[in-house]
């Protein structure tokens, strides 16, 4: 090798270079640094060859005591003459991108027969990486030792690679748990699966003896759950919110809206109740599968007119065929909160205990030639006189103001035929999240990520909890006057998908709420609810400004101020028709927030 201004270097005559040593003084005050072995900063080279180049000053500018750095390549410098077996070298050249360990083992055995201990470094590194994927940036002795151990464990190489996973390229070995750590040093400890006493939790918040009623009837009304909202300022704010959305509601088809406000998805009071820890705890403990990973599915509200508005229907929130076949939908409880004191002539009706008879009823319907394979089940006609005789008539189940109703999906329920007084309800729809934290329990519904976007942007979901597209109108954009209410707890944020159930703070709060310490749970609830009310009031203080800003002279507050109509009675309707030319209207919605997908009861 010739360096400008320096005599040629005879590497064969240098024992230090021949053994891969460090510096060699050549030509007086000029030194060449030759790097061959493991130096920090030299990466693995899967091909195994030592990259080399010289950076030298011009001969005229070289000065005494100047150091020239050299990285050596096989094409310019070979510190030791290669005496490797030709058969091994040829086999190496044909083994690029090898993914077959059997071929690699055969090559290693061939190298042993050809004196592995005499292989040059370049080919030894190439052999290490190409044969079975060993990292090759190690001293020769280490590489030879590892190759020997690989050959000894050739019959069970996959297990050996897992045990010594750090010896091998990740692409050339089975995956191991440590791969997930990336830049982390330690894996977190495995936590035990969470379990809780469902009966204790349920009765902690629903009252003594409530669990027995729930199991017997499959439906229950629990009074006083939201009594902490019985504050004059809060109650007035809730009334104003309903009035705002009713003012802006456009009545589809020009006929009865059936009590629904189909533009009201993200009012402040809806955002508040979706994050309430007690409602969550009651639903989590009442679910048959005890799945505590829940998310609220945005839905509309009910606010009936007085004077006999049509509201009657009877149905099941269940595809009975799928439920009987594989239990699909059996964990999705319906629930609602009442803002008014209901009476027997204006409330939900239920068939108590029907969850014990649904499979028998399903078989009876099949014998009658009825098709039960719809998203939900209209019972106005299919629950016949003989069925009512055997399993009972629908009974009124009035709910007091600020109480809640929960119902198992196998329970036939509906509403009284007419509304002669105001009935306002909220429907949070707690849906179970699967363990992948992306899919929900009902096939065809929005995913967790899609719902997170809805909650974030305050936009209506494009599919209902049944998986079908809403038939009776859906806002095409966010209500301009809507405001995000800030969160009050990690658990509450998780229920509206601002956080995940993998958040340790959310799981800590869940452990307190569903745990065995009654007093600790009550203290937690009181603290969270106090914050929630404060957040509600803070957000409500901005509501009038936003609604006026975006609607001008059509603003609810503007109309109130100027004595103009604000109850929505003059709003125009859009007329939708079905394939038969009939209006797409039917009394097929319930107090707990669901609509029949195929059938209306026609009343």
C-alpha positions as CSV (number, residue, x, y, z in Angstrom):
1,X,0.0,0.0,0.0
2,X,1.4,3.4,-0.9
3,X,0.5,6.6,1.1
4,X,1.5,9.9,-0.4
5,X,4.9,10.8,0.9
6,X,5.4,7.6,2.8
7,X,7.2,4.4,2.0
8,X,5.0,1.3,1.3
9,X,3.9,-0.5,4.4
10,X,4.7,-4.2,4.6
11,X,1.9,-5.7,6.6
12,X,3.2,-9.2,6.4
13,X,6.3,-8.1,8.3
14,X,4.3,-6.6,11.2
15,X,3.2,-9.0,13.9
16,X,1.0,-6.3,15.4
17,X,-0.9,-5.7,12.3
18,X,-1.1,-9.4,11.5
19,X,-2.8,-10.0,14.8
20,X,-5.2,-7.1,14.3
21,X,-3.2,-4.7,16.5
22,X,-3.5,-0.9,16.8
23,X,-0.9,1.6,15.8
24,X,2.2,1.1,13.7
25,X,5.0,3.7,13.4
26,X,6.1,4.0,9.8
27,X,8.3,6.6,8.2
28,X,9.6,8.7,11.0
29,X,7.1,11.1,12.6
30,X,4.1,10.0,10.5
31,X,1.7,7.4,11.9
32,X,-1.0,5.4,10.3
33,X,-3.9,4.2,12.6
34,X,-5.2,0.8,11.5
35,X,-8.5,-0.3,13.1
36,X,-9.5,-3.9,12.7
37,X,-11.2,-5.1,15.8
38,X,-14.0,-4.1,18.2
39,X,-14.0,-0.3,18.6
40,X,-16.9,1.6,19.9
41,X,-18.8,3.1,17.0
42,X,-18.1,0.4,14.5
43,X,-21.5,-1.2,13.6
44,X,-22.3,-4.7,12.7
45,X,-21.7,-5.3,9.0
46,X,-24.0,-8.1,8.0
47,X,-21.9,-8.8,4.9
48,X,-18.9,-9.1,7.3
49,X,-16.4,-7.1,5.3
50,X,-14.3,-4.3,6.8
51,X,-15.0,-1.1,5.0
52,X,-11.9,0.9,4.2
53,X,-10.8,4.2,2.8
54,X,-7.9,6.6,3.3
55,X,-8.2,10.2,3.9
56,X,-4.8,11.7,3.2
57,X,-3.5,15.2,2.7
58,X,-1.8,16.2,-0.4
59,X,1.9,15.2,-0.4
60,X,2.9,18.8,-0.5
61,X,0.8,19.7,2.6
62,X,1.8,16.7,4.8
63,X,3.7,17.8,7.9
64,X,5.7,16.0,10.6
65,X,3.8,14.3,13.4
66,X,0.5,14.3,11.3
67,X,-1.7,11.3,11.8
68,X,-3.4,9.8,8.9
69,X,-6.6,7.8,9.7
70,X,-7.3,4.7,7.8
71,X,-10.3,2.3,7.7
72,X,-9.2,-0.7,5.9
73,X,-11.0,-2.6,3.1
74,X,-10.3,-6.0,1.7
75,X,-9.6,-4.4,-1.7
76,X,-6.8,-2.2,-0.4
77,X,-5.3,-3.8,2.7
78,X,-5.3,-7.3,4.0
79,X,-3.6,-7.6,7.3
80,X,-3.4,-11.3,6.9
81,X,-3.4,-13.4,3.8
82,X,-6.7,-15.3,3.5
83,X,-6.2,-19.0,3.7
84,X,-9.9,-19.9,4.0
85,X,-11.3,-23.0,2.3
86,X,-12.4,-22.3,-1.3
87,X,-15.5,-24.4,-0.8
88,X,-16.5,-22.4,2.3
89,X,-15.9,-19.0,0.5
90,X,-17.9,-20.1,-2.5
91,X,-20.7,-21.4,-0.3
92,X,-20.7,-18.0,1.5
93,X,-21.1,-16.1,-1.7
94,X,-24.2,-18.1,-2.6
95,X,-25.8,-17.7,0.8
96,X,-26.7,-14.0,0.7
97,X,-30.1,-13.1,2.3
98,X,-30.3,-16.6,3.8
99,X,-33.4,-17.3,5.8
100,X,-33.0,-21.1,6.0
101,X,-31.3,-22.1,9.2
102,X,-30.8,-25.7,7.9
103,X,-28.6,-24.3,5.0
104,X,-26.8,-22.2,7.5
105,X,-26.0,-25.1,9.8
106,X,-24.7,-27.1,6.9
107,X,-22.4,-24.3,6.1
108,X,-21.1,-24.0,9.6
109,X,-20.4,-27.7,9.7
110,X,-18.5,-27.4,6.5
111,X,-16.5,-24.5,8.0
112,X,-15.6,-26.7,11.0
113,X,-14.3,-29.4,8.7
114,X,-12.2,-26.8,6.9
115,X,-10.6,-25.5,10.1
116,X,-12.8,-22.7,11.5
117,X,-10.0,-21.7,13.7
118,X,-7.9,-20.7,10.7
119,X,-10.6,-18.6,9.0
120,X,-9.7,-14.9,8.3
121,X,-11.7,-12.3,10.1
122,X,-13.5,-11.1,7.0
123,X,-14.9,-14.5,6.1
124,X,-15.5,-15.4,9.8
125,X,-17.8,-12.3,10.2
126,X,-19.5,-13.1,6.9
127,X,-20.0,-16.7,8.0
128,X,-21.5,-15.6,11.4
129,X,-24.1,-13.3,9.9
130,X,-25.1,-15.1,6.8
131,X,-25.4,-18.6,8.2
132,X,-27.8,-18.2,11.1
133,X,-27.9,-14.4,11.7
134,X,-25.3,-14.0,14.4
135,X,-24.3,-10.4,15.2
136,X,-20.7,-10.2,13.9
137,X,-19.2,-7.2,15.6
138,X,-17.4,-9.2,18.2
139,X,-13.8,-10.5,18.6
140,X,-12.9,-13.6,16.7
141,X,-12.8,-15.8,19.8
142,X,-16.4,-14.8,20.7
143,X,-17.7,-15.5,17.1
144,X,-16.0,-18.9,17.1
145,X,-17.4,-19.8,20.5
146,X,-21.0,-18.8,19.5
147,X,-20.7,-20.6,16.2
148,X,-19.6,-23.8,18.1
149,X,-22.6,-23.5,20.5
150,X,-25.0,-23.0,17.6
151,X,-23.8,-26.2,15.9
152,X,-24.2,-28.1,19.2
153,X,-27.8,-26.9,19.5
154,X,-28.6,-27.3,15.8
155,X,-31.4,-29.8,16.5
156,X,-33.3,-27.2,18.6
157,X,-32.0,-24.0,17.2
158,X,-35.2,-22.0,17.5
159,X,-35.3,-22.5,21.2
160,X,-31.6,-21.7,21.4
161,X,-32.2,-18.5,19.5
162,X,-34.9,-17.4,21.9
163,X,-32.7,-18.1,24.9
164,X,-29.8,-16.2,23.4
165,X,-31.9,-13.7,21.4
166,X,-29.4,-10.9,21.9
167,X,-26.8,-12.9,19.9
168,X,-28.9,-12.8,16.7
169,X,-30.3,-10.3,14.4
170,X,-34.0,-9.7,15.1
171,X,-34.9,-10.6,11.6
172,X,-33.2,-14.0,11.9
173,X,-34.8,-15.3,15.1
174,X,-38.2,-15.8,16.7
175,X,-39.8,-12.8,18.3
176,X,-39.3,-12.4,22.1
177,X,-41.0,-10.3,24.7
178,X,-37.9,-8.1,25.0
179,X,-38.5,-6.9,21.4
180,X,-41.4,-4.8,22.7
181,X,-39.1,-3.0,25.1
182,X,-37.2,-1.2,22.3
183,X,-35.3,1.5,24.2
184,X,-36.6,0.5,27.6
185,X,-34.5,-1.6,29.9
186,X,-37.1,-3.4,32.0
187,X,-40.5,-4.9,31.2
188,X,-43.4,-4.0,33.5
189,X,-44.5,-6.7,35.9
190,X,-47.6,-8.6,34.9
191,X,-50.6,-7.5,36.9
192,X,-53.2,-10.0,38.0
193,X,-56.5,-9.9,36.1
194,X,-58.9,-7.5,37.7
195,X,-62.0,-8.9,39.3
196,X,-64.6,-7.3,41.6
197,X,-67.6,-8.1,43.7
198,X,-70.5,-7.2,41.3
199,X,-73.2,-7.6,43.9
200,X,-71.4,-5.4,46.5
201,X,-70.7,-2.7,43.9
202,X,-74.3,-2.7,42.6
203,X,-75.9,-2.5,46.0
204,X,-73.4,0.1,47.1
205,X,-74.9,2.5,44.6
206,X,-78.4,1.0,43.9
207,X,-79.4,0.2,47.4
208,X,-79.8,-2.9,49.6
209,X,-81.9,-5.7,47.9
210,X,-81.5,-4.1,44.4
211,X,-79.4,-7.0,43.1
212,X,-82.2,-9.5,43.8
213,X,-84.7,-7.3,41.9
214,X,-82.3,-6.9,39.0
215,X,-81.8,-10.7,38.7
216,X,-85.5,-11.4,39.1
217,X,-87.0,-8.8,36.7
218,X,-84.1,-8.0,34.3
219,X,-85.0,-4.3,34.7
220,X,-84.9,-1.9,37.6
221,X,-85.6,1.8,38.4
222,X,-83.0,3.3,40.8
223,X,-84.1,6.6,42.2
224,X,-81.9,9.5,43.4
225,X,-78.7,8.6,41.5
226,X,-78.3,12.1,40.2
227,X,-79.7,14.0,43.1
228,X,-76.5,16.0,43.3
229,X,-77.7,17.9,40.2
230,X,-80.8,19.1,42.1
231,X,-79.4,22.6,42.3
232,X,-81.6,25.5,41.1
233,X,-78.8,26.9,38.8
234,X,-77.9,23.5,37.3
235,X,-81.6,22.6,36.8
236,X,-82.3,25.8,35.1
237,X,-79.2,25.4,32.8
238,X,-80.4,21.9,31.8
239,X,-83.8,23.3,30.9
240,X,-82.1,26.0,28.8
241,X,-79.9,23.5,27.0
242,X,-83.0,21.4,26.0
243,X,-84.7,24.5,24.9
244,X,-81.8,25.5,22.7
245,X,-81.7,22.2,20.9
246,X,-85.4,22.1,20.5
247,X,-85.3,25.6,19.0
248,X,-82.8,24.4,16.4
249,X,-84.4,21.1,15.8
250,X,-85.7,20.5,12.2
251,X,-88.6,18.1,12.3
252,X,-88.1,15.4,9.7
253,X,-91.1,14.3,7.6
254,X,-93.4,17.0,9.0
255,X,-95.0,14.5,11.4
256,X,-94.5,13.7,15.0
257,X,-90.8,13.6,16.0
258,X,-91.8,10.9,18.6
259,X,-90.3,13.0,21.3
260,X,-86.7,12.8,20.0
261,X,-84.3,15.6,19.6
262,X,-82.2,14.2,16.9
263,X,-79.8,17.1,16.9
264,X,-78.8,16.8,20.5
265,X,-75.7,14.6,21.0
266,X,-73.2,16.7,22.9
267,X,-75.1,19.1,25.2
268,X,-73.2,19.9,28.4
269,X,-75.5,17.8,30.5
270,X,-75.0,14.8,28.2
271,X,-71.2,15.2,28.5
272,X,-71.6,15.3,32.3
273,X,-73.7,12.2,32.8
274,X,-71.5,10.2,30.4
275,X,-68.6,10.7,32.8
276,X,-70.5,10.0,36.0
277,X,-68.7,7.3,38.0
278,X,-71.8,5.9,39.7
279,X,-73.7,5.2,36.5
280,X,-70.6,3.6,35.1
281,X,-70.2,1.4,38.3
282,X,-73.8,0.3,38.2
283,X,-73.6,-0.7,34.5
284,X,-70.2,-2.4,34.9
285,X,-71.5,-4.5,37.8
286,X,-74.9,-5.3,36.1
287,X,-73.4,-6.6,32.9
288,X,-73.4,-10.4,32.6
289,X,-69.7,-10.5,31.5
290,X,-68.6,-7.9,34.1
291,X,-66.6,-6.1,31.4
292,X,-65.4,-2.9,33.0
293,X,-63.7,-1.5,29.8
294,X,-66.6,0.6,28.7
295,X,-67.1,3.6,26.5
296,X,-70.2,5.8,26.0
297,X,-71.7,5.7,22.6
298,X,-73.1,9.2,21.7
299,X,-76.9,9.2,21.3
300,X,-79.8,11.6,21.1
301,X,-82.1,12.8,23.8
302,X,-85.9,12.6,24.3
303,X,-88.0,15.7,25.2
304,X,-91.6,15.1,24.6
305,X,-94.2,17.7,24.0
306,X,-97.3,18.0,26.2
307,X,-100.8,17.6,24.8
308,X,-100.8,14.0,23.6
309,X,-97.6,13.6,21.5
310,X,-97.5,10.0,20.1
311,X,-94.7,8.0,21.8
312,X,-96.0,4.4,21.9
313,X,-93.9,1.4,20.8
314,X,-92.8,-2.1,22.0
315,X,-89.6,-3.8,21.1
316,X,-86.3,-5.6,22.0
317,X,-82.9,-4.0,21.6
318,X,-81.7,-7.3,20.3
319,X,-81.3,-9.5,17.2
320,X,-82.9,-12.5,18.8
321,X,-81.5,-15.0,16.2
322,X,-77.9,-13.9,16.9
323,X,-78.5,-13.8,20.6
324,X,-79.9,-17.4,20.7
325,X,-77.2,-18.6,18.4
326,X,-74.1,-17.2,20.1
327,X,-75.1,-14.7,22.8
328,X,-74.5,-11.6,20.6
329,X,-75.8,-8.4,22.2
330,X,-76.5,-10.1,25.5
331,X,-74.2,-7.7,27.5
332,X,-75.4,-4.4,26.0
333,X,-77.6,-3.0,28.7
334,X,-80.0,-0.1,27.9
335,X,-80.3,2.7,30.4
336,X,-81.8,6.1,30.7
337,X,-81.9,9.0,33.1
338,X,-85.1,10.9,33.7
339,X,-85.2,14.6,34.2
340,X,-88.9,14.7,35.1
341,X,-91.1,12.7,37.5
342,X,-92.7,10.2,35.3
343,X,-96.2,8.7,35.9
344,X,-97.8,5.5,34.9
345,X,-99.6,7.1,31.9
346,X,-96.4,8.5,30.5
347,X,-93.3,6.3,31.0
348,X,-91.5,3.2,29.8
349,X,-93.3,-0.1,29.9
350,X,-91.5,-3.4,30.4
351,X,-92.3,-7.1,30.6
352,X,-90.5,-8.1,33.8
353,X,-88.7,-11.4,33.9
354,X,-88.9,-11.9,30.1
355,X,-85.1,-12.5,30.0
356,X,-85.9,-16.0,31.3
357,X,-88.3,-16.8,28.4
358,X,-86.7,-15.2,25.4
359,X,-85.3,-18.4,23.9
360,X,-88.7,-20.2,24.3
361,X,-90.4,-17.2,22.6
362,X,-87.8,-17.2,19.8
363,X,-88.5,-20.9,19.1
364,X,-92.3,-20.1,19.1
365,X,-91.8,-17.3,16.6
366,X,-89.9,-19.7,14.3
367,X,-92.7,-22.2,14.5
368,X,-95.1,-19.4,13.5
369,X,-93.0,-18.6,10.5
370,X,-91.9,-15.2,11.7
371,X,-88.5,-13.8,10.7
372,X,-86.6,-12.7,13.9
373,X,-83.3,-11.8,12.1
374,X,-83.4,-8.0,12.3
375,X,-81.1,-5.6,14.1
376,X,-83.8,-5.1,16.7
377,X,-87.1,-6.8,17.3
378,X,-90.4,-5.0,16.9
379,X,-92.8,-6.6,19.5
380,X,-95.9,-4.6,18.9
381,X,-97.3,-7.3,16.6
382,X,-95.0,-10.2,17.3
383,X,-95.6,-10.3,21.1
384,X,-99.1,-11.8,20.6
385,X,-102.0,-12.6,22.9
386,X,-100.8,-16.1,23.6
387,X,-97.4,-14.8,24.5
388,X,-98.8,-12.2,26.8
389,X,-100.9,-14.8,28.5
390,X,-97.9,-17.0,29.1
391,X,-95.3,-14.4,30.0
392,X,-97.1,-11.2,31.0
393,X,-98.4,-7.9,29.8
394,X,-96.1,-4.8,29.4
395,X,-96.2,-2.9,32.7
396,X,-95.6,0.8,33.4
397,X,-92.2,1.5,35.1
398,X,-92.2,5.2,35.9
399,X,-88.9,6.7,36.9
400,X,-88.5,9.7,39.3
401,X,-86.6,12.8,38.3
402,X,-82.8,12.3,38.5
403,X,-83.2,8.5,38.7
404,X,-82.1,6.0,36.2
405,X,-83.5,2.9,34.6
406,X,-81.4,-0.1,33.4
407,X,-82.8,-3.0,31.4
408,X,-81.3,-6.2,30.1
409,X,-81.5,-6.5,26.3
410,X,-83.7,-9.6,26.5
411,X,-86.5,-7.6,28.2
412,X,-89.3,-6.5,26.0
413,X,-89.9,-2.8,26.7
414,X,-91.5,0.3,25.1
415,X,-93.4,3.3,25.9
416,X,-97.0,4.4,26.8
417,X,-98.9,5.4,23.7
418,X,-99.0,9.2,24.3
419,X,-97.2,11.9,26.3
420,X,-99.5,14.3,28.1
421,X,-96.7,15.9,30.1
422,X,-93.1,16.7,29.5
423,X,-90.7,13.7,29.6
424,X,-87.0,14.4,29.2
425,X,-84.4,11.6,29.2
426,X,-80.7,11.1,28.6
427,X,-79.2,7.9,27.2
428,X,-75.4,7.3,27.6
429,X,-75.2,3.8,26.1
430,X,-72.2,2.1,27.7
431,X,-70.6,-0.3,25.2
432,X,-68.0,-2.9,26.0
433,X,-64.5,-2.5,24.5
434,X,-62.7,-5.7,23.5
435,X,-59.2,-6.5,24.8
436,X,-57.5,-5.0,21.7
437,X,-59.0,-1.6,22.8
438,X,-60.2,-1.0,19.3
439,X,-63.2,-3.1,18.6
440,X,-66.6,-2.8,20.4
441,X,-68.8,-5.7,21.5
442,X,-71.4,-5.3,18.7
443,X,-70.1,-6.1,15.2
444,X,-70.6,-3.3,12.8
445,X,-70.5,-0.4,15.2
446,X,-67.9,2.3,15.1
447,X,-64.4,1.4,16.5
448,X,-62.9,2.9,19.6
449,X,-60.8,5.2,17.4
450,X,-63.8,6.3,15.4
451,X,-65.8,7.0,18.6
452,X,-62.8,8.9,20.0
453,X,-62.9,11.2,17.0
454,X,-66.6,11.7,17.5
455,X,-66.2,12.7,21.1
456,X,-63.3,14.9,20.3
457,X,-65.0,16.7,17.4
458,X,-68.5,16.6,18.9
459,X,-69.8,14.9,15.8
460,X,-72.6,12.4,15.6
461,X,-71.6,8.8,15.0
462,X,-72.4,7.5,11.5
463,X,-73.7,4.2,12.8
464,X,-75.9,3.3,15.7
465,X,-75.1,0.7,18.4
466,X,-76.9,-1.9,16.4
467,X,-74.5,-1.4,13.5
468,X,-77.0,0.1,11.2
469,X,-77.1,3.6,9.7
470,X,-79.6,6.0,11.4
471,X,-82.8,6.1,9.3
472,X,-84.4,9.1,10.8
473,X,-81.9,11.9,10.4
474,X,-78.4,12.6,11.5
475,X,-76.6,15.9,11.9
476,X,-74.1,16.4,9.0
477,X,-71.8,18.5,11.1
478,X,-71.1,19.6,14.7
479,X,-73.7,21.8,16.3
480,X,-71.9,25.1,16.0
481,X,-72.9,26.2,19.5
482,X,-71.6,23.1,21.2
483,X,-68.8,23.4,23.8
484,X,-66.5,20.8,25.2
485,X,-66.8,20.3,29.0
486,X,-63.4,19.7,30.5
487,X,-62.8,16.4,32.3
488,X,-63.0,15.9,36.0
489,X,-61.3,12.5,36.4
490,X,-59.1,10.0,34.5
491,X,-62.0,7.5,34.6
492,X,-64.5,10.0,33.2
493,X,-62.1,11.0,30.4
494,X,-61.8,7.3,29.5
495,X,-65.6,6.9,29.3
496,X,-65.6,9.6,26.6
497,X,-62.4,8.3,24.9
498,X,-60.2,11.1,25.9
499,X,-58.1,8.4,27.6
500,X,-57.7,4.7,27.4
501,X,-58.2,1.9,30.0
502,X,-54.4,1.3,29.7
503,X,-53.9,4.7,31.5
504,X,-52.7,3.7,35.0
505,X,-54.6,6.6,36.6
506,X,-57.8,5.5,35.0
507,X,-57.3,1.9,36.3
508,X,-56.4,3.2,39.7
509,X,-59.7,5.1,39.9
510,X,-61.6,2.1,38.6
511,X,-60.0,0.0,41.3
512,X,-61.2,2.4,43.9
513,X,-64.7,2.7,42.5
514,X,-65.3,-1.0,42.0
515,X,-63.2,-2.2,44.9
516,X,-64.3,-3.5,48.3
517,X,-63.8,-0.3,50.3
518,X,-67.2,1.3,50.4
519,X,-66.1,4.5,52.1
520,X,-63.2,5.1,49.8
521,X,-65.4,4.6,46.8
522,X,-67.9,7.1,48.2
523,X,-65.2,9.7,48.9
524,X,-63.9,9.3,45.4
525,X,-67.4,9.7,43.9
526,X,-68.1,12.9,45.9
527,X,-64.8,14.5,44.9
528,X,-65.3,13.7,41.2
529,X,-68.9,14.9,41.2
530,X,-68.0,18.2,42.8
531,X,-65.5,18.8,40.1
532,X,-68.0,17.8,37.4
533,X,-70.6,20.3,38.5
534,X,-67.9,23.0,38.6
535,X,-66.8,22.1,35.1
536,X,-70.4,22.1,33.9
537,X,-71.0,25.6,35.3
538,X,-67.8,26.9,33.7
539,X,-68.7,25.6,30.3
540,X,-72.3,26.7,30.5
541,X,-71.1,30.3,31.2
542,X,-69.8,30.3,27.6
543,X,-72.8,28.8,26.0
544,X,-74.9,31.9,25.3
545,X,-71.9,33.7,23.8
546,X,-71.2,30.8,21.4
547,X,-74.8,30.3,20.4
548,X,-75.4,34.0,19.7
549,X,-72.1,34.2,17.7
550,X,-72.9,31.3,15.3
551,X,-76.6,31.9,14.8
552,X,-77.1,35.7,15.0
553,X,-80.8,36.6,14.7
554,X,-81.7,32.9,14.6
555,X,-80.1,32.4,18.0
556,X,-82.2,30.9,20.8
557,X,-81.1,33.7,23.1
558,X,-81.7,36.4,20.5
559,X,-85.3,35.1,19.9
560,X,-85.9,34.9,23.6
561,X,-84.7,38.5,24.0
562,X,-86.9,39.7,21.2
563,X,-90.0,37.7,22.1
564,X,-89.8,35.4,19.1
565,X,-90.8,31.8,18.7
566,X,-88.3,29.4,20.4
567,X,-90.0,26.1,20.8
568,X,-89.2,24.8,17.3
569,X,-92.8,24.5,16.2
570,X,-92.3,26.6,13.1
571,X,-89.2,24.7,11.9
572,X,-89.5,23.2,8.4
573,X,-89.4,19.5,7.8
574,X,-87.6,17.4,5.2
575,X,-89.8,14.7,3.8
576,X,-88.1,11.3,3.4
577,X,-89.9,8.4,1.8
578,X,-89.2,4.7,1.8
579,X,-89.3,2.5,-1.3
580,X,-93.1,2.3,-1.1
581,X,-93.4,6.1,-1.1
582,X,-94.5,6.2,2.5
583,X,-93.1,8.6,5.1
584,X,-90.1,7.1,7.0
585,X,-91.8,7.6,10.3
586,X,-93.0,5.1,12.8
587,X,-93.4,4.8,16.5
588,X,-90.3,2.6,16.8
589,X,-88.1,4.3,19.3
590,X,-87.8,3.8,23.0
591,X,-87.0,5.8,26.1
592,X,-83.6,4.1,26.4
593,X,-82.4,5.5,23.1
594,X,-82.8,2.8,20.4
595,X,-84.7,2.7,17.2
596,X,-86.0,-0.4,15.3
597,X,-84.0,-1.0,12.2
598,X,-86.6,-2.7,10.0
599,X,-90.0,-2.4,11.6
600,X,-92.1,0.4,12.9
601,X,-95.2,-0.5,14.9
602,X,-97.3,1.9,12.9
603,X,-99.3,3.4,15.7
